Amino acid sequence: MIKQTNANDCPYVISLSNNPQLFLDDHCVGWTINMTRQMQPASKHTDNPIIEADYPWEQGLFGLNCPAAFYDPTSDRFRMRYSAFEKNTATDKPQKSKYKIYLCCAESQDGFEWHKVLADDNTKYNQPNNIVDGPWLIIHTPHDSDRPFKGLTHSKNLVTAIEFGTLGMHSMDGTNWSPPNGIHITDTKCDTISSLVWFNAVQKYFVFTRTQMWHPDLQGHLRVTGIIESRDFEHWEPKRGINLISEAEGFPYLQVHGLNVHEYGDILIGLIPMVHLQEPGNNFLGKFDIQMAISRDGWHWQRVADGDVFLPNGPENWDRWYVHSCSMVRKKDTLYYYYQGRPQMHGAIRQMREQGVDFNSTMRTDLGMATVPADRFVAMTQKNSDELGILDTPPIRFDGNDLLVNAELDPTDMQVELIDEAGPVAQYQSKVVPGFEREYSRLVKIDDLRYKVLWSKEGTEYGLSKATDHQPLLIRFLVRKGKLFSFQVI
């Protein structure tokens, strides 16, 4: 819920970084009138699925899973690793553990059209294939010059069988990797997709994975989030569990099936494959969508926009009931999301087996993608479109000369003024910093997403730098029509 408090009573002053300040939580929301937070769902690619199961080693139960993509600026290419299941002819034994899982690779020049990187050094199928060894998930950590690339894998994803568990790897070039048995992160159950992230704000590595809990209203191991942290990537704390869903919100029939986490400026953004169970007493049959959460320390998480859906299932048949494992990649001002989709619900294989259906041919999982413009996850917009919307930040301190806003509106439909934090704040009777009244402000377009905020009075034009001596101050945004996504001091 957006705070409606008097900004003069705000108990803290925010020191802004030069990163965009998003409105995913109330950190930069001190006080509002007629404003609401609105989720902006990702736009699915019109040619989905972008990668399909079309080789022999991809024809097994569940098909393709767990896409983990990243953008390589040195080659200007997108790279992806994903899991593929080899077909098992024993249709009476559909358990995942009965299937060989391969780690496969693909590349793309533009993030939309992908090709599988085939090599002839693996002769299992007597033809070139894209099966690789090494980490499934790769992140770039330039702060560690001796090991600038880090990887995460599970023993089940490796061509060479090793000890059971979730394992860490490192590399100088992102190609040649350390042995996977040197960094043991956990040997607990981690059968849903895991995330590896370096969070610079707290100087820690985090692995986000699965753990279990119980509830008297539903039999079985219920799904919640497990968190493991390390300061050096070598030594890891024991896994601890958190649950992002309260009983009032539907737990245990609404469960978090994973937390795909990415560092985004000052925050961590988590994408949540959310399972909505469909039958009383059934802990397996459920449909999926993807919601969003935010954290500022890695441990305390808040679902965004009251749990509104970020990536829905369907409407196409290939992902009609199931979307999962969302990997985020940024190139310039576009965010690319890669996910797996399925035309059946989670747990449908049990029903199919009872009905005698050949699940090998019907339980198909392919990979799709969606996009979002940079910073445009959530919009602050008017509740009543006929009335002015106002948003005040809490008191802020900053180090920068210019104020930018990421907004979708006509530049005449938003004004900005700066409020003296020491003065009275009572709606329209605030003490405005002289020269920074709303009527003197204007927005100047600088690219397809952003405007620079300037003020002009008596023939003189100036920016935020002229208000430096008035810190701490509040920024007030006044919206007549449109969407405000973020602001940034640079």
N, C-alpha and C positions, 0 to 999 in steps of 0.2 A: 504494500500500500504506500502511496506517495504521501510524504509528510505534509501536514498543514499547520505546522508550528510557526510561531513568530521567529523570524530569522535572528532578531536581536537576542533571543534566548538560547541560540545555538551554543552548545557547550564546547565546541572545538573550532579551531582554525585550520584549514587545509593548506598545506604547502604543495602547490601544483608542480608536477613534472612538466616536461615539454611534450609528453605523449597526449594523444586525444583522450578527453574525459567523456566516457560513455555514460548513458543513463540506464544501465542494466540494474543498478541498485540505487539506494538513496545517498550514496557517498557525496555526490555533488548536487543533491537536491535539498535545499534548506527550507523552501516554502513555495507553495503553488496556489494559484487560483485557476479553476476551469482547465486543468491540464490532466492528462492521463497517459499512462505508458502503454504503448501498442507494439506487440511483436510484429516483426517484418519477416514472414516466412521466406525461406530460401526458394529461388526459382529453379525448378528442375529443367535439365537439358532436354530439348525437344527430341533428340535422337537417342535417348536412353533405351536400353542399357548400352553403355559405352564399351564394356568388355564382357564377352560371353564365354561360356565354357564350350570350347570347340576342339580340344585336343584330347587324346585318350586318357592322359593323366588328370583331366579335369572333369571326368564324367561320373564321378561317384556321388554318393549322398551329399546333399547340400551344395555341390558345385563349387563356386568361388566364394571366398569369405575374407573378412578382415583386411580391406584395402588400407595400406599405409603408404601415403604418398608424400613427396617433398619436392620442392623446386631447387634445382642445382644451378646457381647463377653462373658458375664457371663454364658450363656447357649450354646455358640457356635452354634447359630441358626439364620437363617434369619426369620424375622417376617414381615408380610404384612397386611395392612388393605386396603379394596377396597369397592367401592359402588356397590350395586346390585339393580336392578329395579324389583319390583314385577309386574307380568303380569296384565294388565288391559283388561278386556274382551270388553270394550266399544271401538271398533276399529274406531269409527267415531270421537274419541277425543284423538288424539295421543300426545297432549301436555305433556311435561315432568311433569308439575305441577299436572297432573291428576294421577300420579303414586306414589306409596309409595317407598321411597328409603331407603334401609337398609345398615348399616355399617357391613361388614363381615371381618373375619380374616382367615389367612392361615399361615403355617410355612414350613420351608425347612431346611434340614441339609446342603445342598451343594449349594443352590441358584438356582438350575436347576429343581429339582423335588419337587413339592409342594403338600401339603395335607391341606384340610380345617379342621380347629379345631372345631369339633362338640361337643356341650354340650347339656344336656337335661333340662336345667333350663329355656328355653324359649319354651313354648308349643303351640305357634301360629300354627305350622304346624303338631302338634301331632307327632313329631319325633325330634330327636336331630338336632340342626342346628348350624351354625357358626355366627349367628347374635349377635353383641355386641353393647354396648353403649360406650360413651366416645369420645375421640378425634380421628379424622381420621388421622391426621398427627402428628407424634411424633419425637421430637429431643432430644438429650442428651446434657445437659448444665452443665458440672461438675464445672464450675466456680461459680455456684449458689448452694452451698451445702444444703441450706434449701429447694430448689426446683430443684433438678437435672434433672428432666424431664419436658419438656414443650409440650403442645399439641395445635393443631388448629382444630376447627370443624366449621361446618355450622349448623344452626338450623335444616335444612332439613335432616341432617345425623343422628340426634339423635332419639332414640326410644321414649324418653320422650319429648313431644313437649314443647318448651320454646319460649322465645322472638326471633324475627326474627334477623338474622345477622350472622356475623363472630365472633367467640368467642374463647377466650383463656382458657386453663386449665393447671394445674400443678400437679406434683406427686413426691413423694419421691422414689417410686420403679418402676414406669412405668406401674403399674397395677391398683392401687387405685388412683382415680383422684378427684380433687377438683370439686365442682359444676360448670357447664359450664356457668352459668349466672353471674359469678363474674367478669369476664374480658371481657368487650365488646370492640371489636376492631373496627368494623364498621357495620353500617346497610345499606350500599350502595350495589348496585348490584355487586355480585361476583360469577357469575354462571359458569365461567370456573375454572379450577383447580387453587388453590392458593398454595403458598409456604410460609413456615416459616423457618427463618434461624437466628442464632446468628452469627454475623460477628465480630470476635475478633479484627480485625485490627482497627475498628472504635468504638468498644464497644457499639454496638447497635443491637437490634432485628429488623428484617424487615419482613413484609408480602408483598408478591408480588401477585397481583390479577388482576382483570379486571376493566377497566373503559371505558367510551365511549367518542367519539367525532363525529363531523359531517364533511362532505365534499360536496361541491356543485355538484360533479360529480356522487354521489351515494347516493340514499335515504336510510335512516335508521340510527341506532346507530352503528357506526363503532368501531372496537375493538382496543384498545390500552392498555398499561400497567399501572396499578395503584400501587402506592408504599405507604406503611404506615410504620412508624418507631416508636421505643420506646427504651428508655434507661433502663427501669426497668421491662418490660413486663406487667405492670399494667396500665400505662398511654400512650395512643397512639395518635400521631399526626393525623390530618385529611388526608385522602387519596389525593394524588396528581398524576396526570397522565403524562406519557411520551410516545412518539411514536418512536419506533426504525426503522421505515420505512419512507424513503423520497418519494416524488412524483417521483423523477428520478428513484427510485428503484421499483416503481410500485404501491405505495399507491394511491387510496384506494382499488385497486383490489388485492393487496397483503397486508395482515393484520396479526399482531401478536395476536394469540388466547390465549396465556398464556406465563408465564415465570417461568419455574421450576428451582429454584435457589438452589445451594449447595455451601457451603464454601469449598474451596480447597486451603489449605495453606494460602498464602497472598491475594488471590483473591476470587471473587465470579464468578462461572461459571453458566450461565443461558442456559437452553435448551428451545428452542422456537418452540412450535407447530405453524407452519406457514400455514395459509389458503390461497390458490391460487384460487380466485373466477373465475368461468368458463363462466359466461354469462353477457353481458352488462346489467346493472341495477339490477342484482340479488345479494343481499348481503348475501345469504345463501348457494347457491350451490358452493361447492369448494372441492378441494383435498388438502391433508395435507402431509407435510414432517416436519422433525424436524431439525432446524438449531441451532447454538450456538452463545452465546454472552458472553462478559467478562466485569466485573466492578471491580474497586479498591476502590470504596467508597459506593456502593449500589445505587447511583443515576445516575451516568454517565455510559452508556452502549455502547459497540461497538460490532457489529456483527463480528464474526470470519471468516477469510479467504473469505472476500467479499460475505458472505452469502452462501457459499457452504454447501451442505446437509450433516448433521452428521448421521441422521437415516432416510433412505428413506422409502416411502411407497412401498408395494409389495416386491418381485414379486409374492408371494403366494397370493391366493385368499382371505384368512382371513383378511389380512391387505392391500389389493390392493390399496385402495384409501385414507386410513385414518390411521395415526399414531399420538398418542397424549399422554399427561400426563406422561412424562418420569421421573421416580424416580431413583436416583443414589444411589448405595450402594457400599462401598468399603470393601473388605476383603483381607488383605495382598496386593498383587500386581495386583489384578484384580478388575475392576470396573464393576458392574452389573447394567444394565438399564432395568427397568420394565415399560412397556407401554401398552396402549390399541390400538387395531386394529379393523378395520371394513371393510367389503367388499363393502360398498357404500360410496359415497361422503357425506360430511357434507351437510345437507339440502336436501338430496335425499328423505327424508320422505314426503316432500310436493309433489314431483312428484309422489311418490308411492301412496299417498292418492288420487290424481287426477286420477290415472290409476286404482284404485280399488284394489291395491295389499295389501295382509295381511302383514303389516309391523311388526306385533308381531312375525312372524315366520321367516322373512327375514332380519330384522334390527338387526343382531347379533353383539355384541361386546365382544371379548375375550381379554385375557392378554398374552403378550409375553415378551421376554427378549432378550437382546443383551449384549455383553461384549466388553471391551476395556482394554488393558494392562495399568497399572498405568502411567500417564503423557503423554500417546501417543495419544493425541487429534489431534495435528497438527505437521507436520514434516517440518523442514527447509531442502530443498533439492535443487539440482542444476537445473537451468533453462535449460542449455545446458549440457547434460551428458558427453560431451567430454572435457569440460573445468573445471578448478578448481573453486570450490565455496568457498567464504570467508565471514565470518560473524564476525564482531567486536561488542562486547558489548559496551555500554557507559562506562565512567569511573566508577569504583566500589570501594567500601570499604567492607571488609568482616571480619568476626570473625570465623575462622575455619582453619583446617589443611590440608584438602583434597578436591580436585576437582573431582566430579563425573559427568559423562555424560550419559544420557539415549539415546541410539543410536542403530540403526539397520544397521550394516555395518561390514565389515571386519576390525579388529583393525589397519591394515596397511593402510586403506583408509582415515584416518583422522589424522591430526596433530594439535597440540595446542601450541600457544606461548603467552607470556605475554608482553604487550606493556606498556612502560613508558608513562603515561598520559601527562607528562610535555614535552615530546619530540615531534618532528614533525611527523605527520601522513599523508603520501601521498602514499597510496597503499602499495607497497612493500618496501618503504624506511622509514618505521617506526623505532623508537628507541626501540629495544627489551631489556627487562630486562636481564642483563647478566646471562647466564646459562639456560634461558628459551626460547631459540630459537627453532623453529619448529623441526629442525632436531634432537634435543635431546629428543623430547617427544615420549611417547609410551602409548598405552591403555592396561590396565590389566583388564581382565574380572572378575567381582566380583559376578554376578548372571545373570539370563536370560535376564535382561533388561539393566544393567548398566556396565560401565567401570570406573575404577579409572585412572586419568591422572597422570603420573609420568614423570620425566625428568631424564636422565642419561648422565653424562659427566665425562670422565676420570676415569671411574670405580666407580663413586659415584652416587647413586640413591637418589632422593629427590622428595618431593611433594610441594604443594602450600605453605606450612607453611614457606618455605625458602624465599618466596617473600613478606612476611608480611610488611617489612619495606619500600616497594616500593609503597604502596598505596597512592592515588588512582591509579589504573592501569586498562588496558583494557585486556579482554581475547579475543584472536583471534582464531577462529575455521577455519580450512582449510580442506575442504571435497573434496575428489577425486571421491567418489561414496558412495551412501547410504543416510540414513536419520538421522538427529539430532532432537531429541524431546525436550530435556531440559538439563540444567546443574544445579549443586547443590554444594554448599560449606558446608562441615560439619566438 
